[in-house]
Amino acid sequence: MNSSIRRWKPLSLLLFGLSLLAAVTLHSFRPAMAMVRSAPMPEIRGVWLTTNDTDVLVDQPKLHNAIDQLAELNFNTLYPVVWNGGYTSFDSGTARQAGIQHFTRRGIQDYDILEELTTKAHSQGMSVIPWFEFGFMAPATSELATLHRSWLSEKSNGSYIDTTREGGDMVWLNPYKPEVQQFITHMLLELISRYDVDGVQFDDHFILPVEFGYDSYTRALYKDETGKDIPNDPHNPSWVKWRADKLTAFVKTLNADLKARRRDIIFSVAPNPYQYAYKGQLQDWLTWVRQGWVDELIVQIYRNNLDSFRQQLYTASVRETQQKIPTAAGILTGLRNSPVPIRFIESKVRAARASGLGVTFFFYESLWEDAPEPADTRQASFKELFATPAQRTEHRANSRLPALS
């Protein structure tokens, strides 16, 4: 017994020493590991360029001046509209093939608007994420609506017209139909293949309003999968979930298709706050985030009350998202008939940043061109807010990476 103890004693000391060394080594690595996990994500400082900004987009000197000014004020991301009113603002063979667009919008100096904007923005170290603004929505009188009636979804009364939109009567493409999914996917694949953009963005029109989904195709699909007829109540929880899950399935496929073409592409989503997005628009964006399909999220928080704005910054869905991906608050800087004072904008930016969020402004013209204060006053305010650069170049080093084999 004693001889066995003597034989084991050196071995025990050796094992103890190795254990102690391992513990010290692991402890020394913990701060570094924590630093990696808690390293701050790049702050989004973006602005949407809408069809209201057309005079800037189509005039090369104005476009260059606008980008130079934004870069000087330390903005880092541009979201130019590329899909609006049933038309693209880039040369799309998919749109031509669908018979909806036989022209290409170009600058007055005969340049490709998106290519010019992207090249100029990249020269200033800015990211360009084209904004697929209208999503599944189109004007009721557009070629898309009139030529492809079978693509449209319907309400329970058989109407396919949405009269609740500010821009007039609209229709909604049925996101569950293979033809619609193919049309959207091909258009986006065209975009990321032809242009050196950094991503694509979908917003609160990449949805189906809860009142829709009563067309014959969806009725048959629901019956086939559940054995039941569609509920008359559009807010029926199981009916809401079924439709939301169908849209989620398409997002999964779309994300995979885009990443297969270019694995560096940023899949950006700019939705409404989650509860309304899910219950009113069938857009389960939190699941999209949890599944790893969303690379950045900008929650549209267009509130006229600062307390209400702050409240949305701290919802569980936003807090969870910002732990995973770059997240920002969408802030309204004004509309043509409803200007927003710069002091109110400043308060919102500070509140968003205090909660750890970046910011994206809607929209360019209302930053300082069409505003209640002089342009230089508002520009000085943005310069103070963004006193130091915040480059979003983490993905530019690997720009246009091909798909993994």
N, C-alpha and C positions, 0 to 999 in steps of 0.2 A: 504493500500500500504506500509506504513512505517513498520507496524508489520510484513508483509510478508518479507520485507528486513531483519528485525532483525532475523526472523526465519531461513532465508537462509544463513546469514552471517557465522555462525560456520560451516555449511556444506560446504560452498565455500572454507573456509580456509582449511578444512580437505582435500577436493579434490585437492586444490592447493599443499598442502604438499605431498600428495600421488604422484601427478604428478612429483613434484620436486625430490622425492625419486627415482621414476622410472627412471627419466632422469639420475640422478647421478649413479644409479646402472648400467644402460645400458652403460653409458660412461666408468665405471670402468671395465666392461667386454670386451669392444671393443679391448683393447690391447691384452688381452688373446686370443680373437677370431681371431684377426689378426695374432697372433703368431702361432696358430694352422694352419691357412690357408697358412702362408708363411714359415712354418717349412721346412727346406731344405730336399729334397729327398736324399736317400743314393746315393753317387757318384759311378757310375759303373766304375770299373777298371778291365776289362776283357781281356781274350785272347782266340782265337779260336785254338783248337787242331785239326789239319787236318790229312788226310792220309799221308801227308809228315812227320808227327810226329810219324809214326807207331813204329819206333824203341824205342821211349820213352813209348808209350802206352802199348806195349806188353812185356816189361821187368820190372818186379815189382820193383827192386831196382832203376832203372832209373825213373820210374813213381813216386815213393815216393820222390826221390831227387828233381825232377822237381816241384812237388807240394810244398814241403818244401821251396824250393828256391823262388817260386812265393809268398808264404805266408810271407816269411821273407821280401820281397820287397813290401808288403802291397797290392798285388793284391787281389781282393775279388770275382771274378767270372770266372768260367771255362765253355767254350762252346765246349765240345768234339763232334766230328762228329759221328753220328750214322746211317746215311743213305747217301750212296755215291756209284755211279756206278751201281745202281740197286741192291745193297746188303745192309743188315743191319750189324752193328757191335755189335749187341746183339742177344740173342737167340729169334727168332721170329717165333711163330707158324703161323702167318699170311703169312709170306714170304714162309714158307714151304708149306702151303696149296695152295698158288698160283703157286707152282712148280718152284719158281725162286731161291731157296736157300736151299740146303740140308746139310749145314755145319754151324758151329758157330765159329766165330773168338774168340780165347782165347789167353791169355798171354802165353809166353813160359814156365812159371812155372805153367801152367794149371789153370789159374784163369779167372773169368768173368771180362773182362776189365772195363766195365761201373760200375759194382758193386764195384770193387776195387778202381777205381778213385773216385767214389762218397763217399765211406766210408772214404778214406784218406782226401779228400778235406773238408768234414764236420768236421773232427777232427781238422782241421786248421781254422775252422770258415768261410770257403769259400762256395759259392753257386755253384751248378752244374746245368747247363741248356743245355741238349743235343741239338745238332745242326742237324736239319733235312736238311742237306746241299743240296741234289739234288732235293728236292721238287718233282715237276712233271716231271723232266728231267731224262733221262736214256740213256746210250750208245746204239747206233743203233744195236749193236751186242749182247746186253745183253739178258739173258733169259726173262727178263721182256718184252722187245720189241718183241722178236721173238715168245714167247708163247701167248702173249696177243695183237696181232695186232689190234684187234677191239677196244682196249683201247686208241689208238693213235689218235692224232689230225693231221690235214693236212693243207698244204698251198693251195692257190688257183689253183696251177698247178697240184694238186693231189699228190705231194710229201710229205712224212712225215719226211724227213731227214732235220735236221738243220745243215748246214755246217759252221756256223759262230762261233762255239765254239772252244776254244783253245784245249780242250781235245779230239778233233776228232768229227766224225759224231754223232749227238745226235738225240733223238726223244723226243716228249712231250706227256705225258699222257693228255687225254682230261679231264680237271677239272670239266666239266659239266656232265659227265657220272656217273650215280649212282654207277656202279661197281668200278670206280676209286675212288670216294669219300668214298665208303665203305672200300676199300683196305687201303687207307691212314688213315682213322679214326680208324680202327681196329688195325693197326700197332702202332699208337700213344697211344691208350688206353692200349695196352699191355705194352708199355714202362712205362707209369706213374703208372701202377698197380704193376709191378714187381720190380721197382727200386725206391729208396727213393730220386729221383731227385727233384729239385726245380722248374723245368719248362721245356718247350720245345721251340725251336726257329726255325723260318722259315725265309728264306732269299730271295734273288733276283732270286731264282729258283722256288719259290712258286708262279708261274706266268704262263702266256701263252704269248709267243711273239706275237706282234700285227699281224705278217704275218700269224699266224695260226688261226684255227677255221673254216676251209672250208671242214671238213669231213662231211659225209652224215648225221650223227646223229645231229650235230650242225645245219646244213642247215635245216633239218626237224623241229628242235625245234624252230629256228628263224622264219621259215615260219608259224608254228602253232601259235606262240605268236604275231607276227606282221602282218601276212597276206602278207608279202613281201618276195622277194628273198634276199639272202645275197648280200650286195653291193660288187662290184668287187674291190673297193678301200679299203684295210685293214685299212686305216687311217680315213675312214668316221666317223665323230664324233658320230653319233647315233649308229653305229655298234661297235665302240670302247666302248661306254657307256654300251651297252647291254651286251657285253662280260665281262666287268669289274664288272657290277652289278651281273652277274651270279657267278663270283668268290667270290664276297663279300657275297653273300647269303650262299655259302658253308662255308666261314670263320665264319659266324654267327653260323651256325649249328655245326661246328667243335668245336668252342669255348664252346658252350653250352654242348656238349657231354663231353669234357675234364673236364669242371668245375663240371659237374654232377658226374663224377667219383672221382675227387679230387678238392674241391673248393679252395684249397690253391695254385694250380699249376699256375706258371707264364707263360703267353702267350706272348712270346717274338717275335718280328719281326725285321729283319735286312735288310731293303730294300735299293734300290737306291734312290737318291733324287727324290722328289715327281713327278715333271713334267715328267721326263723320265719314272719313274715307272708306271705312269698312261697311258701316251700316247704310250709308247713303249712296255710295259709289262702287261698292263691291270690290274695293281695292285693298287687299290684305297686305299692305306693304311691310308690316312688321314681320310677317312670315317670310317675305322675300329677303329681308335683312338677315333674319335668323338662318336662312338657308345659304347665305353667302353669295347671293346673286346680285346684290346692290353694293356698289363701290363707294358711293357717296349719296347723302340724302340732304335735301333742302326742304324743310317744312314751311309751307306758305302760311305765315302768321300775319295776315293783313287785318290788324285790329286798330280801332280808333281810340282805344283806351289802354294806357300803359300797364295798368294792373292786369287786365285781361291778356295782354301780350306776354307779360312775365309768367303768368300762370301756365301758358302753353309751353314755355321753355322747360318746365320741370315735370312734365307728364312722364309717366313710367315708360311709355314707348320711345320718347325722345332720349331719356336718360340711358335706356338700354342701348339704343342705336349709337349714341356718341361714344360708347365704350368699345364699339366694334369698327366703325368707319368714320371718315370725315363727315361732320354734320353741321348744318348751318340753318339759320332762320331766314326765311324769305321776308323782306321788308319792303313795304310799299313806299316809294319816294314821291308818289303823286300821280294823278291822272290829269288829262288836259282840262277837265272841268272840275277837278278837285285837288288843288295843290296841297302839299304837305310841308309845313314849316321845318326848317333845318334843325331847330332845337329839338323837335319831337323825334326826328330821325336819329339825332345824336343820342337821345335817351334810350331809344330802342337798340342801337348798336352797342352801347355800353352794357345794357341789360343782357343782351345775347352773349357778349364776350364774358361777362361775369359768370354766366352759366356754362362757359366752356365751348360755346358755339361760334362758328363763323357766321358770315352774313352774305346775302345776295340780294341785290336791289332790283325792284321792278318799277321803272324800267329806265333805259339810258337817257332818253330825252328829259325825263323829270328829275334827273340828278341835279342839273343846273340850267339846262336850256329853256325849259318851260317850268318856271318855279317862282315862288313868291318873293325870294330874295335875289339880289344880283348874282351873276354866275361866279364872280371872284370870291364873294362871301361864302357861298356854298362849297366851292373848291377848297378854300382855306380850311373849312371845317373838316372835309374829308381828309385833307393832308394832315391835320392834327390827329384825327382818329387813327389813321394808318401812317404813323410817323416813320416806321421802319418797314423795309420790304418783308414779304412773306412769300417766298418763291414756292410754287407748286411744281417743281421740276423733278420730283422723285421718279416719275414715270418717263420723262422725256429722254433719259439716257438710254432707255430700251425702246424707243419709239418704233412703232410699226413692226413689233416682234411677230413673226409668223406663229401659226398654231404649233403646239407641241406635237411631235410625231408619236 
